[in-house]
């Protein structure tokens, strides 16, 4: 279209209502008392973050000498979109029926998947969404899949116990869910599991997958997992990855 | 209250009577048994506190000593009383000597029974008096500085550091919160002891310790006096130490306790025998201390579907009510739980939520119902989340809920930031004020979607309760009928801590506290 600027993918910045206006909305709290000085402090801080024309559009006294701000600013930085590479679970995902057929044709036995929320984590919402019959948001969980034996060990499972159960059930894959990430407790916990599996000589014999709202595939691989699944992942994504790995790594 | 839902009173009565029989059957089991934490609670209530050189709490040291001596089926009170008569020491001094290895409590000569009883009851009555005074102090505050309107605004703090929690709690109170819950660190429910002293480290929450209770109580009284509104303090009376937490809460004037009869079994895999015995004594204490209990039915809906399994929530509320009555908790202290957990994409989901909330209101007219916010379908889209919370608040004011656990727009992202709480309080205050009397003005269409939905849920709950009445609660849980979670009678954590009472067992606090102030 005439008169409309084309996006320069080598110099991308936020879009408010005009290309390259750089508009960003943000909100945060400063530990200073409500007033003009607080707003000025917020503006100076936002300038230092790299925003032009910082504007406090709303501020509120939080009651303990702290102030909350809603702000806008024009971002001065850009990124080159054309050079970006993000590690992902790079496979074509199958739906439930395709996974079931794939198992029948290529593996020809039941695939055993053991899952748990490990360590102190008591939040089963993630592992339940992937494993339980009902699944989540219309996507059935692994328990529903023909050809998959899904064993959900629940919450607060110690790594030792998870490994013991995986051996007992002759698991092909282990799924670990970590929801609580305060003070990076999940990193230590996930790392410990990998180390214990290596010590037991199990790491190469099983597929190891982790998931949770703060987990990326990149983080998972750094920690020594085969894959990581973040928010928006469903059972068929995890299942596709597991069954294809079984075939690829010849763990049939 | 006139029914807006045209509920069949006969069905309600039938469901309630089935729940009563279910509780009755379990009570026979409960009355025959005690547990290590029940006995540690008795020790605490008799004045035993503190830790040994490896941070093991003295109530644990004492109870372990009695257990090793084979005396637990007689009850801790007996052994402490006997030691008091023998040595002339206080229960605390006795526990210290047991810890130092100077006394092996079950090996002392058995004194005259009347003397033992006198010593025990004299000590026990002092604690009962202290708890009674706490209750009076709360009532005094409510009569002088007053309280917020219902639904009470309930927010959580969860920094892991009790001093940081204090800052956030005081900020929330100034912004309008009525109840502050200090979330516990994630693993505490599975500890078979209660940690000691002030704590500054925790994951996803702060350790429940008696000292932390004291610190937060003082901070909330301070801010409450300043703003002219009593601020209630809430903690978690669940896990392997239910009655001990109740005792600590009673001593430090907590006002609200999460305290479900079945939650630990289903969601923390604690053995069912253990939890059922523990919940009974914990509820006797909560009842006597004037503490509002909150039950955990909302949790069913995080594992099961809120539309299909709505009747299990009502069934559990009715069972929780009967267990609470057995422990002497009046209806006014029963914060029965439920939650706003339907999929937001469901057509007319709001109407079903409204039906469920109004139904709970009508079936439990005096209970300060605890309404839990959306969590399962919170996505990280904080803007939609704020709207979901607004609809949740709207139903609450419409149906006169008692305690509103405020949803946070940042649910599913992190434990609340300081401003998240402010935004949520503002959301609730706006809607509560703007629609204050909507429930008094609007009625529901006869045989319309809302009435029919409530009637259907009630009918299914009644039929489930009748099944449970026949099968018994233990079998029902073994079959996974609550929250879709299966637990076995002898599985789970803490079974080793259950002990059958002998014929001379006694617990002075059941006698002194059951049924409220005498």
HADDOCK unambig.tbl for C-alpha pairs under 7 A between the chains (distance, minus, plus):
assign (segid A and resid 29 and name CA) (segid B and resid 419 and name CA) 6.77 0.50 0.50
assign (segid A and resid 62 and name CA) (segid B and resid 171 and name CA) 6.36 0.50 0.50
assign (segid A and resid 62 and name CA) (segid B and resid 175 and name CA) 6.87 0.50 0.50
assign (segid A and resid 63 and name CA) (segid B and resid 171 and name CA) 5.21 0.50 0.50
assign (segid A and resid 63 and name CA) (segid B and resid 174 and name CA) 5.70 0.50 0.50
assign (segid A and resid 63 and name CA) (segid B and resid 175 and name CA) 6.54 0.50 0.50
assign (segid A and resid 64 and name CA) (segid B and resid 171 and name CA) 5.36 0.50 0.50
assign (segid A and resid 68 and name CA) (segid B and resid 419 and name CA) 6.49 0.50 0.50
assign (segid A and resid 120 and name CA) (segid B and resid 186 and name CA) 5.77 0.50 0.50
assign (segid A and resid 120 and name CA) (segid B and resid 187 and name CA) 5.01 0.50 0.50
assign (segid A and resid 121 and name CA) (segid B and resid 186 and name CA) 6.38 0.50 0.50
assign (segid A and resid 122 and name CA) (segid B and resid 186 and name CA) 6.57 0.50 0.50
assign (segid A and resid 125 and name CA) (segid B and resid 302 and name CA) 6.84 0.50 0.50
assign (segid A and resid 180 and name CA) (segid B and resid 204 and name CA) 6.86 0.50 0.50
assign (segid A and resid 182 and name CA) (segid B and resid 203 and name CA) 6.12 0.50 0.50
assign (segid A and resid 182 and name CA) (segid B and resid 204 and name CA) 6.18 0.50 0.50
